[in-house]
Amino acid sequence: MLRVVAVLSALLLGPVLAFAQSAPDAIRSVELVRMVRQDCGSCHGMRLTGGLGPALTREALAEFPIDSLAAVIYHGRPGTPMPPWKAMLSEPEARWIALHLQQGFPEEMVKAP
């Protein structure tokens, strides 16, 4: 019985632990939030509610698998204005962005003058 529990735990928690280990550090997270808000926002709207590109809100992305969203971020969409971001991001970072977009993307933290 204990072995079954251990195997099930590994199967269920393995992907979560792998993602946690590859998540960006605090400084890189701030950089990624800024990139999404500024660079992605130039096409997807500064509030990510749509523009040239579709909305990137929690509601708009709810039905998409995280792996598909991460692949679009990393590889782009050929034949569309969506560029690949693989020159600026790692695959785990693209996945981090996808996960946070699907959860409701954080606001950029701007320092007061």
C-alpha positions, 0 to 999 in steps of 0.5 A: 500500500505504501508503495502505491501511495509513493508511486501515485505521489511521484506521478502527481507531484513530479511535474509540479516539483519539476516546474518549481525547480525551473521557475525563474528567480525573483529578479527574472520574474520581474523582468518577465512580467515587464516583458509581457506587459510591455512587449506582448502588450504592444500587440495584445493590448497594454491590459492584455485584453486584446489588440492586434493579437487576441486577449491574454486574459485568464478568461480567454485562455482558460480552455487552452492547455499550458503546454500549447500556450507555452509552445506558442510563446516559445515558437510563435505562430508561423504565418501570423504576427506572433513571433517566436520568443525563444531568443529571449526566453527559455522553455521553462520561462515560456511555461511560467508565462503561460501558467501566469497568463492563465491564472491572471497575469500580475501587474508590473511593479513600477518604482516610484520616482 
